[in-house]
């Protein structure tokens, strides 16, 4: 089934906003100046953060991968209050289902984009980057590209569902 990417992006716009906010927060933590932030637009790219280039590979790694950690954490925390009413007690209301939708939407946009991978790849390719650091970070870039391209196979949706549904169910089972 083919669904245009822009339609999915519009439906899951909260995830785009959180993804871009995560980039901006990571830039602020690393003291990298931010020039412009577009949290959401109904076109490609759906959002972006323009920031000053950094010579610090660790900062670039954090800025590029920060949304994966941030979106995953936010999605999990949003799903938790809805988990018991939805999965255990069967007394969920509209608010609980709204939380589940937000969790899936935010989790879906956890994967770094190809733009995020490109920025990190550019940092790795500098001649000043030590060889050992290139060896350490290059697989991360490869995983980022795979994650970004996997949306074609709906793996971003599967990840969002795993965070919103699988994680709370696992937690409930462990605590029961």
Secondary structure, DSSP 8 states (H G I E B T S, - for coil): ----HHHHHHHTHHHHHHHHHHHHHHHHHTT--EEEEE---SSSSS-EEEE---S-HHHHHHHHHHHHHHHHHHHHHHHHHHHIIIIIIS---HHHHHHHHHHHHHHHT-S--HHHHHHHHHHHTSTTS-HHHHHHHHHHHHHHHHHHHGGGGTHHHHHHHIIIIIHHHHHHHHH-
